[in-house]
Amino acid sequence: MNNEMTQGIELMFTGMGIVFLFLIMLIGAVKLMAYCVAEFFPEATTTIPQPVARSPQPSANSTPPNTVAAISAAVHQHRTKT
């Protein structure tokens, strides 16, 4: 039993070490890519396009204001009754 426990712990630390090394290499690769992009394409990092704000356009099938007012009044009356 002791030998199996020792092998299990060794396997656990080996797996954790491999994952740790992989994550360290991944962080290094991402930092290297960020450096390369900033070095070789400086215009890509300095100009970030801003989203354009649009006003909502009324659709052709929009509900008339009278209908909206009637529905609102009916909902209000229903909520105050109960």
Number of C-alpha atoms within 10 A of each C-alpha: 5 7 8 9 10 11 11 12 12 12 12 11 12 12 12 12 12 11 12 12 12 12 12 11 12 12 12 12 12 11 12 12 12 12 12 12 14 14 11 9 11 11 11 10 11 9 8 8 6 6 6 6 6 6 6 6 6 8 7 6 6 7 10 8 9 9 10 11 11 11 12 12 12 11 11 11 11 10 9 7 6 5
